[in-house]
Amino acid sequence: MIFDRVRRISHRTPEAELALEDELRNTYVVKKTEPDKTRDQVARTILEGGPATAAALAKKLAITPAGIRRHLDSLISEGVLTAKDPYQSNERGRGRPSKVFVMTDTGREKFEHSYDDLAVAALKFMASKNGEHLVNEFATSRADDLIRKGEHIKSSNKSILEKTKALSKLLTKEGYSASTDKLGNGEEICQHHCPIAHVASEFPQLCEAETKAFSEILGTHVQRLATIAHGDGVCTTFIPNNISPHSTARVKEGAR
């Protein structure tokens, strides 16, 4: 999509280019003033790092508590962020838990996406013409491409933990801003950004094929827990450290 815009811009008249510059100056990601730049940095930190409290953001970005509040209030009024109650913990602490700030769908739209509206229209057209199998093949093709890029992970003799971290780095390189974390008896890959979220929300085959690709790259069963495409704040995938043949058999039976 970006390259198409470049090609279109290259054929514009000087008057059209000036009009385009005015349009770009009014978009979220192209701002001039320092407050706007800082606000953009706050939003991108949440986009790439996931939900965060005001205190955590202030510390990470070296902004005063009053300053971070102003930026967060502005982003909320613009519809870029929303404030939510944190997940409840079994541990009891003093006072009310701090709100966490989460990127909204509108906010994600204001950042760069690698999908093209034409691609969405094409998939819809294929599906409407009894071409559901073509949509599935397209999803599989994207997954196969990821598997090819992760071949060095798949063929290595590293532990599941090391492979998971390597896959996270690969996903970040592909634009998914991924990280890993310990979760129960296993690891969790968190994708804080999804370049194709709007496409995947209409065609879940993309998420399903991607999950299968993770499993093949890591050489073990994985379980998708949440996706941005389905309205969750982060795409999360659980990778158990150890899975017995009996457990694997039960998973396969349940999948049928």
Legacy VTK file of the C-alpha trace (Angstrom):
# vtk DataFile Version 3.0
C-alpha trace
ASCII
DATASET POLYDATA
POINTS 256 float
0.000 0.000 0.000
2.817 2.411 0.846
4.547 1.753 -2.492
1.265 2.309 -4.342
0.898 5.678 -2.638
4.432 6.594 -3.679
3.669 5.692 -7.291
0.449 7.705 -7.220
2.189 10.705 -5.674
4.918 10.619 -8.333
2.289 11.336 -11.028
0.595 14.218 -9.225
0.695 17.805 -10.401
2.433 20.384 -8.177
-1.011 21.659 -7.069
-2.102 18.132 -6.140
1.133 17.549 -4.241
0.527 20.697 -2.177
-2.989 19.493 -1.398
-1.594 16.120 -0.371
0.936 17.779 1.928
-1.896 19.677 3.614
-3.754 16.385 4.030
-0.722 14.675 5.529
-0.189 17.511 7.980
-3.666 16.780 9.325
-3.047 13.056 9.881
-2.174 11.623 13.273
1.311 10.369 12.488
2.645 13.532 10.843
2.695 16.259 13.470
5.001 19.235 13.969
4.760 20.411 17.570
6.626 18.857 20.471
3.465 18.032 22.480
2.045 16.203 19.470
5.298 14.316 18.950
5.301 13.274 22.595
1.649 12.237 22.378
2.489 10.126 19.337
5.341 8.538 21.306
2.965 7.693 24.165
0.508 6.069 21.766
3.212 4.115 19.954
4.631 2.869 23.265
1.238 1.357 24.088
0.847 0.033 20.546
4.187 -1.766 20.688
4.352 -2.641 24.372
0.724 -3.353 25.153
-1.569 -1.907 27.847
0.206 0.181 30.482
-0.528 2.358 33.500
0.136 6.086 33.579
2.921 5.557 36.120
4.655 2.965 33.940
4.428 5.196 30.873
5.723 8.238 32.749
8.725 6.284 34.000
9.504 4.708 30.628
9.224 7.957 28.667
10.671 10.231 31.406
7.544 12.394 31.513
6.097 13.999 34.634
2.888 12.456 36.073
0.971 15.635 35.197
2.389 15.598 31.669
1.546 11.966 30.985
-1.996 12.552 32.231
-2.480 15.424 29.780
-1.296 13.288 26.873
-3.423 10.316 27.927
-6.527 12.490 28.328
-5.932 13.933 24.864
-5.470 10.480 23.302
-8.634 9.236 24.986
-10.620 12.238 23.699
-9.319 11.485 20.195
-10.478 7.885 20.502
-6.930 6.557 20.185
-6.798 5.071 23.700
-9.281 3.819 26.252
-8.831 3.323 30.000
-9.709 -0.057 31.487
-9.582 -1.707 34.863
-6.570 -4.013 35.195
-6.975 -7.758 35.438
-7.829 -8.664 38.993
-5.057 -10.291 40.985
-5.390 -12.699 43.880
-2.996 -10.508 45.811
-4.569 -7.778 47.915
-2.921 -4.398 47.954
-3.621 -0.924 49.222
-5.968 1.381 47.402
-7.731 1.033 44.097
-5.639 -0.551 41.281
-4.459 1.899 38.633
-6.238 2.022 35.299
-4.415 0.606 32.293
-4.499 2.392 28.955
-5.224 0.311 25.867
-5.043 1.057 22.139
-8.462 1.170 20.453
-9.288 -0.048 16.949
-9.496 3.601 15.890
-6.035 4.159 17.308
-4.606 1.224 15.390
-6.073 2.620 12.174
-4.044 5.783 12.671
-0.800 3.834 12.507
0.753 2.147 9.514
-0.813 -1.115 8.307
0.689 -3.463 5.708
-2.689 -4.515 4.317
-4.399 -2.885 1.329
-8.118 -2.188 0.961
-7.860 -3.778 -2.453
-6.686 -7.036 -0.866
-9.728 -7.059 1.433
-12.033 -6.430 -1.505
-10.345 -9.188 -3.511
-10.772 -11.727 -0.708
-14.415 -10.777 -0.302
-14.941 -11.164 -4.029
-13.332 -14.603 -4.057
-15.435 -15.740 -1.113
-18.655 -14.455 -2.713
-17.952 -16.421 -5.900
-17.813 -19.782 -4.133
-14.089 -19.299 -3.803
-13.775 -19.960 -0.086
-11.086 -22.519 -0.896
-9.046 -19.743 -2.547
-9.222 -17.659 0.638
-8.015 -20.695 2.584
-5.193 -21.225 0.097
-4.195 -17.575 0.437
-4.089 -17.892 4.237
-2.021 -21.079 3.932
0.334 -19.362 1.500
1.025 -16.561 3.994
1.614 -19.116 6.744
3.970 -21.100 4.514
5.949 -17.931 3.885
6.348 -17.431 7.636
7.448 -21.066 8.021
10.094 -20.545 5.336
11.384 -17.484 7.147
11.435 -19.459 10.388
13.189 -22.505 8.943
16.336 -21.745 10.958
14.234 -21.899 14.130
12.399 -25.057 13.080
15.587 -26.961 12.217
17.568 -25.907 15.291
18.183 -28.090 18.342
17.393 -25.290 20.754
14.942 -25.552 23.645
11.298 -24.509 23.333
12.107 -21.396 25.339
14.906 -20.395 22.968
12.797 -21.183 19.900
9.916 -19.136 21.288
12.165 -16.124 21.806
13.572 -16.534 18.293
10.046 -16.705 16.835
9.143 -13.561 18.772
12.079 -11.732 17.180
11.017 -12.955 13.739
7.458 -11.730 14.304
8.750 -8.336 15.442
10.785 -8.121 12.244
7.588 -8.885 10.316
5.813 -5.952 11.985
3.979 -7.684 14.850
5.922 -6.091 17.742
6.115 -9.369 19.658
7.456 -10.277 23.071
7.561 -13.388 25.257
6.584 -13.996 28.848
6.353 -16.888 31.292
2.827 -18.301 31.612
2.125 -21.264 33.874
3.975 -24.351 32.664
5.044 -22.745 29.441
5.729 -19.578 27.492
3.493 -16.980 25.905
4.087 -15.001 22.741
2.378 -11.603 22.808
1.892 -9.753 19.529
1.185 -6.156 20.489
0.485 -5.070 16.935
-1.163 -6.842 13.995
-0.576 -5.298 10.552
-3.476 -7.293 9.086
-5.950 -7.043 11.982
-8.777 -5.592 9.901
-8.370 -8.257 7.236
-8.157 -11.055 9.798
-11.287 -9.815 11.572
-13.237 -10.664 8.421
-11.189 -13.703 7.449
-10.243 -15.714 10.575
-8.512 -18.229 8.322
-5.489 -15.929 8.459
-5.203 -16.262 12.251
-5.836 -20.014 12.121
-3.135 -20.565 9.504
-0.708 -18.360 11.432
-1.275 -20.429 14.585
-0.509 -23.632 12.660
2.665 -21.998 11.349
3.765 -21.233 14.929
3.204 -24.888 15.834
5.239 -26.126 12.876
8.111 -23.710 13.476
8.322 -24.573 17.171
7.683 -28.296 16.690
5.018 -28.471 19.388
1.342 -27.851 20.026
0.427 -24.208 20.629
-2.808 -22.612 21.735
-4.073 -19.231 20.628
-5.608 -17.447 23.618
-6.573 -14.071 22.159
-6.344 -12.043 18.955
-6.477 -8.362 18.124
-8.669 -9.266 15.132
-11.354 -10.521 17.539
-11.261 -7.401 19.688
-8.578 -8.320 22.225
-5.863 -5.839 23.117
-3.031 -8.241 22.244
-2.637 -11.467 20.249
-1.462 -14.126 22.695
-0.310 -17.688 22.004
0.539 -20.221 24.706
3.409 -22.667 24.158
3.683 -25.460 26.779
7.219 -26.391 27.840
6.413 -30.088 27.892
3.553 -31.916 26.251
3.154 -35.669 26.498
2.084 -37.908 23.581
-1.140 -38.599 25.516
-1.872 -34.862 25.783
-1.091 -34.364 22.105
-3.498 -37.146 21.186
-6.258 -35.546 23.228
-5.617 -32.188 21.545
-5.883 -33.768 18.099
-9.057 -35.614 19.058
-10.610 -32.390 20.299
-9.704 -30.630 17.058
-11.679 -33.072 14.947
LINES 1 257
256 0 1 2 3 4 5 6 7 8 9 10 11 12 13 14 15 16 17 18 19 20 21 22 23 24 25 26 27 28 29 30 31 32 33 34 35 36 37 38 39 40 41 42 43 44 45 46 47 48 49 50 51 52 53 54 55 56 57 58 59 60 61 62 63 64 65 66 67 68 69 70 71 72 73 74 75 76 77 78 79 80 81 82 83 84 85 86 87 88 89 90 91 92 93 94 95 96 97 98 99 100 101 102 103 104 105 106 107 108 109 110 111 112 113 114 115 116 117 118 119 120 121 122 123 124 125 126 127 128 129 130 131 132 133 134 135 136 137 138 139 140 141 142 143 144 145 146 147 148 149 150 151 152 153 154 155 156 157 158 159 160 161 162 163 164 165 166 167 168 169 170 171 172 173 174 175 176 177 178 179 180 181 182 183 184 185 186 187 188 189 190 191 192 193 194 195 196 197 198 199 200 201 202 203 204 205 206 207 208 209 210 211 212 213 214 215 216 217 218 219 220 221 222 223 224 225 226 227 228 229 230 231 232 233 234 235 236 237 238 239 240 241 242 243 244 245 246 247 248 249 250 251 252 253 254 255
